[in-house]
Each structure stands twice: as C-alpha cells, then as structure tokens.
Amino acid sequence: MNENKTEERQQEGISWSLAQKLVAIDSTDPGAYEGEIGDFIGEQLQKCIREKGGAMAEHITFERREVLPGRYNLRARIPGTSSLPELIYICHMDTVVAGEGWREDLPPFGAVVRQDKLYGRGACDMKSGLACAMVAFEKMVEETGKKGTLPKRGFSLILTVDEEDFMRGAEDVMAAGWVGQDDWILDTEPTDGKIQASHKGRTWFLITLDGITAHASNPWKGADAVAAMAEVICHMRKEFQKLPVHEELGASTITFGQISGGYRPYVVPDQCKVWIDMRLVPPADTAMVKKMAEDAIDKVAQDIPGIKGSIQVTGDRPWIVQNPNAPLLASLKDACHKVTGCEPEVAPFNGYTDTAVIGGRLKAMNAMSYGPGSLEYAHKPNEWVSKADVERVEQVLTVLAKEALWR
C-alpha cells in the first residue's frame, strides 16, 4: 500500500508539466498550424514506446497521416487480443488564433503558472486534455511492457489537425479506418467536470440574393438585394422561434454571423450575401431549415420583383442525442466515481467536437467528451486551466484505460 502511494506521488504533476510544454508551442489555426507540436508529440510517444514497451514494443505502433499539405494526424496504438471495441482517446493539436486583449504578464504562449492556474492559448482547449490523454496512454504502454502481454482491448491515442476550422482531421480519421462504429471514442475537450454525451447539430448556410442595380434617385428601377436580405433574415428568425425545444438540448438557435452587400449609398445594391450558423435540436435538421430558407427567398422574390436567391450548405453536422445505455458512458462514470468519490453530471455539449463529427457520421453511440477546464474560458484572452482539474482528468483517464484494457 505504501509502495503504491509512493508511486502515485511520483506520478503527480506529469500532465501538468506536459500541458505547460504544449501551451508554449504555437499551433494556431490559421497560423503556425500543427507542425512543431506534432513533431514534439511524435518524438515523445515513440520514445515512450521504445523505452517502456518492453518486449511488446514491436507490437505497439505509431503512424502519421497527411491530411492537408504539411499537416498530419497522428496515431499511437496498443493492439488488443480480442474483438472487443477499441478504446480511443482523440485530441486536436490546433488552437484558435491568439487574438488581442491578453494581459502583458500573461502572453498567449508564455505558459505562465499563477496560483495553480496555467494561462495561455490552448490551456483548456485543449492542450491540458491532450496532455492527460498522452500520459494515460504512456502509462498503458508501460503497463503492457511490465505485463509482457498485449491487453484484451485495443487502445489508440489519435491526435488530429484542423479541429478549429473545418474538422478535416476528424473526417480523415474515419477515411483512414482509425475508428469504427462500435469503438469507445472519447475526446478531452473542457467539460467543467461533466461527461458530455450529446450535441446540438451545426448547420451553416451561405445565402446569396441577386437584385438589379440602379441609381438611388430612381430605386423603383432596381431591385434592392440588401432590403430583400433583411426580409429573409426576419422571416427565418421568426420561424426559428416556432421550432420545438428539446428536453435535453434546449432550443435551436440561429446566428447571422457575417453579411456583405452593396457598393455605395447612392447605388441600389444588386447583391447581398449572409453567412448563417444554426445549432439544431431534434426534430429540426438541415433539410427542414433549408426549406425554411427557400420559402423565405420565394416570398421576398414575390414582394420585390427582380430578386433571385440561392443557398449553399457549407456545413452539415447532425445533432447527437445521449444514449444512456452506452457502455463507454457507464465505464467513464465508474472511473469518475472511483477518482472523485462523486457521481459525475451528464450534460449536453454546446460546441461541436471531433467525437461529434465521428458520432454523427458513423452513428456511433460511444462517442463523448470529458476533459479539464471550462468551455467558458476557451477562445478568449487569458485562457486558463487549473492544476486540480488537470490532475483529476489524468487520473480518470488512466483508471478508465486500465479497467477497459485489462479487466
């Protein structure tokens, strides 16, 4: 017992220290991207396999797969000896841009620690979670080496690119066959200590309205595309308010995030574009809201002769409803209870993650999120994560992996 406690004390702070190193590496998207951080992670994982895998090291694999020019997904894998679904920890390596507004004493890549809080771009989204997943994987490599045999269940650590943009890294993970419908897939996004097993859908539209230009002194000779777009926007806002509210995910929302149109104040604008973000809940889906937009365009075309419109679907991510009978959910809840002594809350995730992409596309019921930090501080200046949160998640991920692989 004393020996185990000594080992636990020696393990304390591994994820915390690793998280600081990762935050200090610029992997902004767009910006520096994932080259440097991918090299750092790859070297560390390969070194761990060589030095701690023992006789099993030859069976434990590491691979890189190019997704975009010079941008690589990574996978380290301990194969299993049975046909059980694989346990997969999936983390993205990129962050949003640093942005403005950082305190002078807390630079975005300074990885500054103050009062057991780590500050920097990616601190909670999601380099601390990535560090926890890496440490848990490395511990399972060491466990495999000590036992001298492969575990019953396979275990993969997957690191993706492009999550903060179009999520092409997650798309490529599926194209490569690195994940399957029945696998246990967990990302380590910041979840405020909760297990998040459901997501609103994310649908993006680009609506373009074409009108007829004319001099502003003779507006009846033209067709005002900006005025027409205002009507479309008002129609869609009103229709969204009529959509049903889901008991778990809440209400569908719509945001008109970007708009452009017109040339000069004295010219009737002949074109207007609006980019729309919609977060959908059952029963609303992309087909339903596209019909809503088409109806709005048809109505405005009748009211303003000369107006024509088109819709381009630029993003179509389906909603995911929690499956209370998912085996991963039960195992993750058990691991949380063993580490914290408390039953974790299970809640929806407001954003859209790599596991949501995979869960939605493959209809995988064991795809969810659990990681250190709070989404409230992600993407903001002075982003931070607490040491206690990081150490808790490292322990939970380690317990979950050990139980899943060996018992």
Salt bridges, closest charged atoms under 4 A:
ASP29 OD2 - ARG71 NH2 3.18
GLU34 OE2 - ARG71 NH2 2.83
GLU63 OE2 - ARG75 NH2 2.78
GLU86 OE1 - ARG77 NE 2.96
ASP94 OD1 - HIS92 ND1 3.20
ASP105 OD2 - ARG103 NH2 2.67
ASP105 OD2 - ARG114 NH1 2.95
ASP125 OD1 - HIS92 NE2 3.22
ASP125 OD2 - HIS379 NE2 2.91
GLU142 OE2 - LYS146 NZ 3.87
GLU143 OE2 - LYS147 NZ 3.67
ASP162 OD1 - ARG71 NH2 3.81
ASP162 OD2 - ARG168 NE 2.83
GLU163 OE1 - HIS92 NE2 3.29
GLU164 OE2 - HIS92 NE2 3.88
GLU164 OE1 - HIS379 NE2 3.33
ASP165 OD2 - ARG168 NH2 3.69
GLU171 OE2 - ARG317 NH1 2.40
GLU171 OE2 - ARG361 NH2 3.11
ASP172 OD2 - ARG65 NE 2.48
GLU189 OE2 - HIS92 NE2 3.26
GLU239 OE2 - LYS242 NZ 3.00
ASP277 OD1 - ARG279 NE 2.84
ASP295 OD1 - LYS291 NZ 3.00
ASP303 OD2 - LYS299 NZ 3.22
ASP334 OD2 - LYS338 NZ 3.28
GLU343 OE2 - LYS333 NZ 3.54
GLU383 OE1 - ARG121 NH1 2.62
ASP389 OD1 - ARG392 NH2 2.36
GLU394 OE2 - LYS139 NZ 2.92
GLU403 OE2 - LYS338 NZ 3.38
GLU403 OE2 - ARG407 NH1 2.77
